Amino acid sequence: MQDQLVNLIVQRLTECKENLKNQFFSKHAIPVARHFILDNLLPLEIAEKIHAAFPKKNEMRLLKIGGELKLKYSHIKNTSDLLQDFHHAISHPTVISMMESITEIPDQMPDTSRIAGGASMMLKGGYINPHIDHSHDIDKKFYRVLNTLYYVTPGWALENGGNYELWDTAIENRMIIPSLFNRLLVMETNQTSWHAVNPVLCDGERRCIFNYYFSKQSPQTNDYFHDASFPLHNPLIRPRPEQKIRRVIHKIKGKLFGKPW
């Protein structure tokens, strides 16, 4: 199945290459991370099989920090063979070569640890606040340069919530990308790629397989390192505009500790 998935993904990327490239390099009214969206990534029957092979919610670890995030999560190595086949396919050198051609980010490499990528599920009330991902791989050798997210919940709609958000650096304005079934979202990751997931509003299960690509080269002009773990009041996690009290607290902490809250 892995080889079949590689061929199907490469075929779709090739068919839509110019459109995806234009998306990635487009200038938006809201200055957010560069990204592209590819709908109908896989044939419908395969996408539905991936959805059916997803871990059950009682098999997944709950990540929860009040005011900052709430979701279910599994390392890709702990998921079904089909999800692991998809992980290996999206990490295949031929797919990565296509990603390099589309994004013009050179020397990309996969997550060989199978730790950075995983499967996430968000139930009613689940969300993630604006944040920046880890800057490096688990061994702190290579920069994260791209994040891939593949959504596999049939019938998911904008009004269900659980949609991806790209934020400006002030965390004042956002671009919402609905987490639609069989949609691939690819986003650059760097020091300013603020992103989030808005709260799930329905009783469904918003399912996603995510992965990262790495590079020896910094995605920006400078070298940098940051750890984006989710302890309370991490400066790389910021409150939403409506979380007014939490925003005041973060600003005070920023002044006290010299952090860029």
Helices and strands as residue ranges (DSSP letters): H 2-15, H 17-24, E 35-38, H 44-52, G 57-59, E 61-65, E 69-75, G 76-78, H 81-90, H 93-103, E 118-122, E 127-131, E 143-151, G 158-160, E 164-167, E 174-177, E 183-188, E 195-197, E 206-215, H 244-257
